[in-house]
Amino acid sequence: MYGIVNKAVKGMVLENFGEATWEKIKQKSGVDIDVFLSNQPYDDALTYKLAIGASEVLEIPLSKVLSTLGEYWILRTGMENYGSLLESGGNSFREFLINLPNFHSRVMLMFPDLEPPEFKISNIQEKSLYVHYYSHRAGLADFVYGLFHGLAKMHKTEIEVELLESRDNGHDHEVFEVKW
């Protein structure tokens, strides 16, 4: 993953828990990097170590760390660094989700070595749809859950998200039903 993801983990921890907690998480995770470069790729294992370290130090489930990070990613990292890109995704939450399959093609212009997930949309209704999430990275369904909630807050929309299918249950991708 790119350094900007690790910077988001650090930012989320610093904002909510302070420098001392961030240092404990770094120590617990075995990560000895003080500055993450946004446009530099880092091994995915490093990001997973930070998330697991945060879970252990904060004594909260890893799923909560990842979903909180997903929301933070949209509302802080995304809006501060790529606000115009996020805003170009659609004028409403529904429109943004329908356009989601095209989103990473624009992001790849900024991050040429990006290995993005793939999203497909199905079962489009007036107040719901299914989002199919494909990624070579395992264990990020909770992060995606948080992304949905961050996007909903960005669009001032109340939502419900249900994970219908998961790789943890033998499927080849995750399927979320998103209602608003």
Summary of the structure (lengths in Angstrom):
residues: 180
radius of gyration: 16.1
end to end distance: 30.6
largest distance: 48.2
contacts: 531
relative contact order: 0.13
helix: 55%
strand: 14%
